[in-house]
Amino acid sequence: MNYKPLGNSNLSASVVGLGAWVLGGGQVWGRDTDDAESIRAIQKAIDLGINLIDTAPAYGYGRSEAVVGKAIKGRRDRVLIATKGGLWWEDTRGSFFTDLDGKKVYRSLRPDTLRVEVENSLRRLGVDCIDLYQTHWPSMPPDATPIADTMATLLGFKDQGKIRALGVCNVSVAELGENIRCGHVVSDQFRYSMLNRDAEKDILPFCAQNNLATLTYMSLEQGLLTGKIGMDRVFQPGEFRANEAWNAWLMPVNRRRVLDLLARWKELTDKYQCTLAQLVIAWTAAQAGVTHVLAGGRNIEQVTENARAGDLNLAPEDIKRIRDDVTALGQPAKD
């Protein structure tokens, strides 16, 4: 496993991190998860050198954090725990964000809700300090909290020793700059994959210029880029993969094009003796400005496959070939 600094902090994180969103279960995944299996998967990931585990309260309304907490007992000194705050469901404080598994979720980066969230995360994780605490989504009207107020609250927890480093997620460049101005931010987490490269226009260069770690998510496009989601797969209503606005490439008309592309990379998987998932993760990690790639895994087999990509180095000509092939694919059809 290769490791890189977590931005300008004194923390060093595996280039492949374990994304624990799926471990929260719920309707968005089409089927539930098994907590015992999740714990075994997390512990296997740690044994394979993955030391960055990314979770959040909103993943299963605390379930993902609780599962991570159980899995890291006796292994705390081997992991960096990244969690988040800012999605709130206890009452109507904040601005309405979405309906999720029967609850209304609000974006809230208010000092009063964040104080509750940090303490709840510490308790569920069973730790006295969170290594990387991130704002999950930026605040928004009508109940928008100034970034300075949010950061002042989190810096207070850092001063108390309950947070080691601060990060942000899903922000614009302007919002990222303001977060940096108001507090010592070391990382930015955002969606990025070979099929969704919008971050290359602004976020990735900005992070590189400011020595920020980048944690990319959905880099396997919800499993599409593993080649394991065939044309016969049907997604259930309410399942996140069925959301065409977020997952246009999973629509049958676009899925066929992606699967055909992946089939043409067999000579590359043969050359590197790797799977498609490993090839895609390694390519993502090799892009300018990318420092860490978060990959979900619900069982030992999946985390084992993903971890192998952490020491896979692709030749420059193959990195270019993959980019050229993906660029030639163009944009997904709308229907």
C-alpha positions as a printed NumPy array, in Angstrom:
array([[  0.   ,   0.   ,   0.   ],
       [  1.265,   3.478,  -0.865],
       [  0.702,   6.385,   1.522],
       [  0.58 ,  10.146,   1.062],
       [  0.39 ,  13.072,   3.492],
       [ -3.112,  14.205,   4.384],
       [ -2.583,  17.684,   3.044],
       [ -0.478,  19.945,   5.24 ],
       [ -1.248,  17.947,   8.39 ],
       [  1.137,  15.55 ,  10.086],
       [ -1.087,  12.604,   9.117],
       [ -0.205,  10.012,   6.472],
       [ -3.081,   8.166,   4.804],
       [ -3.298,   5.213,   2.429],
       [ -3.889,   6.28 ,  -1.164],
       [ -6.874,   3.921,  -1.196],
       [ -9.312,   4.637,   1.589],
       [-12.333,   2.638,   2.679],
       [-15.589,   4.486,   2.042],
       [-18.153,   3.333,   4.613],
       [-21.311,   4.796,   3.057],
       [-22.593,   1.376,   1.98 ],
       [-22.053,   0.006,   5.497],
       [-24.904,   2.193,   6.737],
       [-27.333,   0.102,   4.686],
       [-30.805,   1.368,   3.908],
       [-33.097,   1.603,   0.914],
       [-30.578,   3.586,  -1.133],
       [-28.495,   0.416,  -1.578],
       [-31.326,  -1.836,  -2.727],
       [-30.574,  -4.395,  -0.026],
       [-29.44 ,  -4.259,   3.557],
       [-25.952,  -4.921,   4.844],
       [-24.814,  -7.378,   7.489],
       [-23.008,  -5.653,  10.36 ],
       [-20.866,  -8.688,  11.207],
       [-19.761,  -8.923,   7.577],
       [-19.064,  -5.177,   7.526],
       [-16.859,  -5.473,  10.605],
       [-14.875,  -8.304,   9.033],
       [-14.447,  -6.229,   5.865],
       [-13.162,  -3.198,   7.78 ],
       [-10.704,  -5.306,   9.762],
       [ -9.452,  -6.988,   6.583],
       [ -8.955,  -3.574,   4.981],
       [ -6.832,  -2.505,   7.95 ],
       [ -4.791,  -5.716,   7.748],
       [ -4.136,  -4.958,   4.063],
       [ -2.748,  -1.516,   4.862],
       [ -5.804,   0.69 ,   4.366],
       [ -5.611,   3.133,   7.262],
       [ -8.099,   5.766,   6.036],
       [-11.727,   4.959,   6.871],
       [-14.326,   7.522,   5.826],
       [-17.793,   7.474,   7.364],
       [-20.554,   9.898,   8.369],
       [-23.559,  10.088,  10.711],
       [-25.907,  10.272,   7.712],
       [-24.773,   6.834,   6.515],
       [-27.568,   4.792,   8.03 ],
       [-28.361,   7.451,  10.65 ],
       [-25.381,   6.54 ,  12.806],
       [-25.175,   2.876,  11.84 ],
       [-22.03 ,   3.199,   9.712],
       [-20.181,   5.07 ,  12.462],
       [-21.235,   2.482,  15.051],
       [-20.049,  -0.384,  12.835],
       [-16.718,   1.342,  12.226],
       [-16.371,   1.91 ,  15.97 ],
       [-16.84 ,  -1.79 ,  16.69 ],
       [-14.414,  -2.8  ,  13.948],
       [-11.53 ,  -0.602,  15.096],
       [-11.523,  -1.712,  18.727],
       [ -8.001,  -2.931,  19.413],
       [ -6.847,  -1.376,  16.127],
       [ -7.28 ,   2.32 ,  16.884],
       [ -3.587,   3.1  ,  16.513],
       [ -3.617,   1.673,  12.976],
       [ -6.367,   3.83 ,  11.48 ],
       [ -7.261,   7.386,  10.609],
       [-10.96 ,   7.949,  11.185],
       [-12.624,  10.504,   8.93 ],
       [-16.216,  11.425,   9.622],
       [-18.458,  14.376,   8.889],
       [-21.092,  16.734,  10.183],
       [-23.708,  18.935,   8.626],
       [-26.572,  16.613,   7.702],
       [-29.148,  16.842,  10.475],
       [-32.387,  14.944,  11.077],
       [-33.217,  15.451,  14.772],
       [-35.519,  18.414,  14.062],
       [-36.033,  21.102,  11.418],
       [-32.977,  23.218,  12.154],
       [-31.095,  23.946,   8.954],
       [-32.296,  23.987,   5.342],
       [-34.222,  21.06 ,   3.881],
       [-31.961,  18.811,   1.813],
       [-33.673,  15.511,   1.035],
       [-35.984,  12.718,   2.159],
       [-33.94 ,   9.641,   2.998],
       [-35.235,   6.307,   4.305],
       [-38.296,   7.865,   5.87 ],
       [-36.602,  10.866,   7.469],
       [-36.274,  14.481,   6.429],
       [-32.651,  15.555,   6.279],
       [-31.489,  19.148,   6.62 ],
       [-28.203,  20.823,   5.855],
       [-27.074,  22.424,   9.077],
       [-23.633,  23.758,   9.9  ],
       [-24.982,  25.761,  12.83 ],
       [-22.785,  25.779,  15.927],
       [-25.584,  24.314,  18.07 ],
       [-26.218,  21.277,  15.843],
       [-22.51 ,  20.709,  15.157],
       [-21.776,  20.518,  18.882],
       [-24.301,  17.701,  19.163],
       [-22.987,  15.976,  16.05 ],
       [-19.35 ,  15.927,  17.125],
       [-20.17 ,  14.456,  20.528],
       [-22.493,  11.861,  18.963],
       [-19.806,  10.818,  16.475],
       [-17.207,  10.441,  19.216],
       [-19.611,   8.245,  21.168],
       [-20.669,   6.048,  18.242],
       [-17.087,   5.6  ,  17.058],
       [-15.908,   4.855,  20.574],
       [-12.964,   7.248,  20.308],
       [-11.856,  10.333,  22.195],
       [-10.516,  12.075,  19.079],
       [-11.593,  12.153,  15.414],
       [ -8.618,  12.278,  13.046],
       [-10.348,  14.162,  10.216],
       [-13.657,  15.957,  10.745],
       [-15.3  ,  17.217,   7.555],
       [-18.313,  19.363,   6.756],
       [-20.495,  17.029,   4.694],
       [-22.217,  19.638,   2.503],
       [-21.981,  23.424,   2.555],
       [-24.679,  25.358,   4.341],
       [-27.386,  26.894,   2.175],
       [-30.354,  29.292,   2.434],
       [-32.756,  29.852,   4.008],
       [-30.854,  28.785,   7.134],
       [-27.312,  29.496,   5.953],
       [-24.558,  29.632,   8.564],
       [-21.52 ,  31.824,   7.863],
       [-18.426,  29.695,   7.239],
       [-16.577,  31.681,   9.902],
       [-19.105,  30.572,  12.536],
       [-18.908,  26.932,  11.488],
       [-15.12 ,  26.894,  11.464],
       [-14.88 ,  28.682,  14.811],
       [-17.004,  25.918,  16.362],
       [-14.889,  23.146,  14.858],
       [-11.636,  24.87 ,  15.777],
       [-12.92 ,  24.926,  19.33 ],
       [-13.245,  21.135,  19.258],
       [ -9.748,  20.94 ,  17.79 ],
       [ -8.399,  23.043,  20.639],
       [-10.084,  20.617,  23.051],
       [ -8.265,  17.694,  21.427],
       [-11.44 ,  16.107,  20.07 ],
       [-10.521,  16.717,  16.415],
       [ -7.031,  16.421,  14.892],
       [ -7.63 ,  17.949,  11.457],
       [-10.435,  19.644,   9.521],
       [-11.709,  19.014,   6.011],
       [-14.604,  19.925,   3.747],
       [-16.753,  18.08 ,   1.204],
       [-18.745,  19.048,  -1.876],
       [-17.788,  22.735,  -1.875],
       [-17.18 ,  25.222,  -4.66 ],
       [-13.751,  26.782,  -5.102],
       [-15.022,  30.015,  -3.545],
       [-16.391,  28.133,  -0.528],
       [-13.161,  26.171,  -0.217],
       [-11.143,  29.368,  -0.209],
       [-13.319,  30.86 ,   2.524],
       [-12.982,  27.703,   4.632],
       [ -9.208,  27.899,   4.304],
       [ -9.257,  31.559,   5.311],
       [-11.339,  30.826,   8.417],
       [ -9.602,  27.681,   9.598],
       [ -6.759,  25.235,   8.999],
       [ -8.398,  22.984,   6.391],
       [ -6.257,  20.054,   5.188],
       [ -8.536,  18.203,   2.763],
       [-11.387,  18.402,   0.298],
       [-13.674,  15.477,  -0.55 ],
       [-15.669,  15.492,  -3.774],
       [-17.057,  13.325,  -6.544],
       [-14.52 ,  12.436,  -9.209],
       [-14.136,   9.564, -11.629],
       [-12.919,   8.974, -15.153],
       [-16.554,   9.414, -16.23 ],
       [-17.105,  12.545, -14.142],
       [-14.08 ,  14.829, -14.387],
       [-15.628,  18.225, -13.614],
       [-13.242,  18.689, -10.672],
       [-10.333,  18.933, -13.115],
       [-11.573,  22.37 , -14.176],
       [-11.051,  24.058, -10.821],
       [-11.114,  22.025,  -7.595],
       [ -8.187,  19.69 ,  -8.325],
       [ -5.803,  22.45 ,  -9.491],
       [ -6.79 ,  24.635,  -6.529],
       [ -6.143,  21.827,  -4.055],
       [ -2.773,  21.072,  -5.622],
       [ -1.752,  24.731,  -5.447],
       [ -2.779,  24.945,  -1.799],
       [ -1.308,  21.598,  -0.684],
       [ -4.684,  20.118,   0.221],
       [ -5.386,  16.405,   0.252],
       [ -8.144,  15.316,  -2.112],
       [-10.477,  12.465,  -1.201],
       [-12.406,  11.376,  -4.281],
       [-15.666,   9.467,  -3.992],
       [-17.807,   7.531,  -6.501],
       [-14.597,   6.883,  -8.434],
       [-15.936,   3.462,  -9.429],
       [-19.283,   5.034, -10.381],
       [-21.304,   2.917,  -7.952],
       [-19.671,  -0.258,  -9.25 ],
       [-20.227,   0.39 , -12.962],
       [-16.488,   0.707, -13.619],
       [-15.797,  -2.677, -12.05 ],
       [-17.526,  -4.294, -15.047],
       [-19.7  ,  -6.295, -12.652],
       [-22.975,  -4.469, -13.312],
       [-24.288,  -6.103, -16.457],
       [-27.117,  -5.101, -18.754],
       [-29.495,  -7.421, -16.911],
       [-29.198,  -5.524, -13.621],
       [-32.42 ,  -3.724, -12.651],
       [-32.349,  -1.114,  -9.898],
       [-35.182,  -0.834,  -7.391],
       [-37.227,   2.373,  -6.891],
       [-35.537,   4.449,  -4.2  ],
       [-32.147,   2.83 ,  -4.824],
       [-29.448,   5.453,  -5.32 ],
       [-28.233,   3.819,  -8.52 ],
       [-31.698,   4.436, -10.005],
       [-31.25 ,   8.198,  -9.619],
       [-30.571,   9.205, -13.226],
       [-29.553,  12.741, -12.291],
       [-26.598,  11.37 , -10.307],
       [-25.981,   8.158, -12.236],
       [-26.677,   8.823, -15.887],
       [-23.982,   6.372, -16.983],
       [-25.931,   3.547, -15.324],
       [-28.912,   4.062, -17.63 ],
       [-29.071,   1.095, -20.049],
       [-28.33 ,   3.174, -23.141],
       [-25.148,   4.518, -21.529],
       [-24.237,   1.397, -19.572],
       [-23.782,  -0.552, -22.787],
       [-21.234,   2.001, -24.034],
       [-19.253,   1.807, -20.787],
       [-19.234,  -1.99 , -20.715],
       [-17.97 ,  -2.056, -24.307],
       [-15.189,   0.339, -23.333],
       [-14.178,  -1.752, -20.327],
       [-14.033,  -4.862, -22.496],
       [-11.386,  -3.179, -24.66 ],
       [ -9.087,  -2.821, -21.632],
       [ -8.525,  -6.555, -21.228],
       [ -5.003,  -6.214, -22.562],
       [ -4.326,  -3.693, -19.788],
       [ -5.734,  -5.883, -17.023],
       [ -3.682,  -8.743, -18.447],
       [ -0.56 ,  -6.579, -18.568],
       [ -0.867,  -5.504, -14.931],
       [ -2.448,  -8.762, -13.742],
       [ -5.222,  -6.762, -12.144],
       [ -8.996,  -6.434, -12.207],
       [-10.908,  -3.605, -13.85 ],
       [-11.655,  -2.091, -10.435],
       [ -7.956,  -2.054,  -9.596],
       [ -7.086,  -0.528, -12.97 ],
       [ -9.673,   2.234, -12.524],
       [ -8.653,   3.036,  -8.943],
       [ -4.972,   3.146,  -9.918],
       [ -5.749,   5.419, -12.88 ],
       [ -7.762,   7.739, -10.619],
       [ -4.984,   7.913,  -8.046],
       [ -2.511,   8.8  , -10.804],
       [ -4.369,  11.946, -11.917],
       [ -2.933,  15.386, -11.204],
       [ -4.024,  16.663,  -7.818],
       [ -5.593,  13.377,  -6.633],
       [ -4.039,  12.14 ,  -3.393],
       [ -6.541,   9.612,  -1.995],
       [ -9.321,   7.536,  -3.566],
       [-12.234,   6.338,  -1.422],
       [-13.618,   2.973,  -2.49 ],
       [-16.591,   1.308,  -0.862],
       [-16.578,  -2.328,   0.15 ],
       [-19.223,  -4.371,   1.92 ],
       [-17.262,  -7.64 ,   2.216],
       [-13.752,  -9.062,   2.447],
       [-13.574,  -9.837,  -1.268],
       [-14.343,  -6.261,  -2.293],
       [-11.935,  -4.568,   0.12 ],
       [ -9.193,  -7.038,  -0.807],
       [ -9.637,  -6.179,  -4.466],
       [ -9.648,  -2.45 ,  -3.815],
       [ -6.595,  -2.528,  -1.541],
       [ -4.479,  -4.144,  -4.257],
       [ -4.826,  -0.952,  -6.297],
       [ -2.935,   0.929,  -3.585],
       [  0.427,  -0.219,  -4.895],
       [ -0.422,  -0.525,  -8.586],
       [  1.543,   1.932, -10.73 ],
       [  0.473,   2.405, -14.337],
       [  2.834,   3.407, -17.129],
       [  2.362,   6.968, -18.45 ],
       [  1.362,   5.705, -21.89 ],
       [ -1.368,   3.527, -20.379],
       [ -2.667,   6.388, -18.242],
       [ -2.899,   8.482, -21.407],
       [ -4.55 ,   5.697, -23.379],
       [ -7.255,   5.277, -20.753],
       [ -7.923,   9.018, -20.682],
       [ -8.104,   9.157, -24.483],
       [-10.525,   6.221, -24.565],
       [-12.779,   7.789, -21.937],
       [-12.688,  11.172, -23.65 ],
       [-13.732,   9.548, -26.912],
       [-16.732,   8.069, -25.075],
       [-18.194,  11.571, -24.826],
       [-21.133,  12.473, -22.618],
       [-23.954,  10.207, -21.445],
       [-27.225,  10.292, -23.338],
       [-30.09 ,  11.883, -21.423],
       [-32.629,   9.147, -22.241]])
